[in-house]
Amino acid sequence: MSETPQKKPWGGRFHAATDRFVERWQASIAFDQRLAAVDIAGSIAHAHMLGRQGIVGAHEVEQIVAALEEIRDELAHGTFPFSDALEDIHMNVEARLIAKVGAIGGKLHTARSRNDQVATDIRLYLRDEVTALAHQLVEFQRVLVDQAEVHVEVVFPGFTHMQTAQPVVFGHHLLAYYEMAARDHGRLADAYRRLNQLPLGAGALAGTTFPIDRLGVARELGFDGVCRNSLDAVSDRDFAIEILAAASLIMVHLSRLAEELVLWSSPPFHLVHLPEGYCTGSSIMPQKRNPDVPELIRGKSGRVFGDLTALLTVMKGLPLAYNKDMQEDKEPLFDALDTVHGCLTAITGLMAGLTVNRARARALAGQGFATATDLADALVRTGLPFRDAHEVVGKLVARAEEAGCDLAELPAATLTDLVPGADPDLLHRLTVDGSVAARVALGGTAPAQVREAIADARIALHHPQLP
Ligand code: ARG
């Protein structure tokens, strides 16, 4: 950053220089330089429009655009001379433009304000980021479906309250996360539609006196339309908040998966192996294989929720229209996007290499009387009301617990004593495979159902509706 005092583009009515601390403290250039490429794209479209509308001469527009393209190269090559005295990316670029083409560079800002400029830049930036995130979600979903296919018959313990509940197949469990990711993707696509409206042309807040062509600028920049109210165009950041909310839900989902991976991979569970490239060792305990990646994903969810809360709080008390508070929108937004990108990359790689300890999974799936509901269902099929069947099986579970055996190992008479006329074979026909295979209703864990869900998912992933 250059330290030489700079003439401020807004300096006309000032007598005193900006306090040196304030100058540095209020500058956003350290973080909003990320917007450089989109800022220049927006400026070029604005310059073209000024030329088309005869607001600035065609020859001047040519010079301005050529210089903006040079500046774009300087930024790309890291040779652009940033200055924090110039506050933000918008004024840095404008000052550089004027340094290159002289006073006519000052014509670029005709019919424009930094307020509509920054709102446009963030939307342009978010468009690319949201598209990249949506692609990453699709990659993650592909891995989940591939792994679901590999594990379509692998019996796995299903829990409620973290107590053994009913057996499932692991493929079904993975597809639960596929569904969450599909909704996450839908939320991004939905937010994208509202995001893709052009604020430029709103001016500082009230619109402009020049005969601009907002629709033409929107077309050139690939926006679907223009923000219809100039005050709203420069005032709201709801589009950014929506993305942060969608990002937060992605993190809720990833964090739950991460928590399961931490549990499943811990030696007392011993249900899955995380790929070694995604684990770390301990500097003191040689036996350790720590699940740092899922732990960090779980931990990083906190910062994304914090980013959402930060922007909601920044916005909630602001009178219309632009207020400098809104400069605080960028860091949480960038932080959340970086975090979610990183977490999705990590979890996708990890899930691709995940393996299941099948024998252990089968053993745990059968523990804790996991087939008790199946026995109750079987009794219901003989005509017993479900509540009575529940009561009978509850008693049988208590007997089995006393005897230290499984339901299937109880003597047949324990059942026929309670339900005279019941098929004595019901007990030993209870198996975890039978339990999962029987759950054939739509959306259930029967391998036949899971195969259909995989086929549907493959079709959906073949033509993902990317924003
Ligand atoms: N750096 C500012 C921001 O990010 C740009 C808009 C400034 N507008 C103004 N009138 N001070 O919000």
Boltz pocket constraint, residues with backbone or C-beta under 6 A from the ligand:
constraints:
  - pocket:
      binder: B
      contacts: [[A, 28], [A, 32], [A, 87], [A, 88], [A, 114], [A, 115], [A, 118], [A, 322], [A, 323], [A, 324], [A, 326], [A, 327], [A, 328]]
      max_distance: 6.0
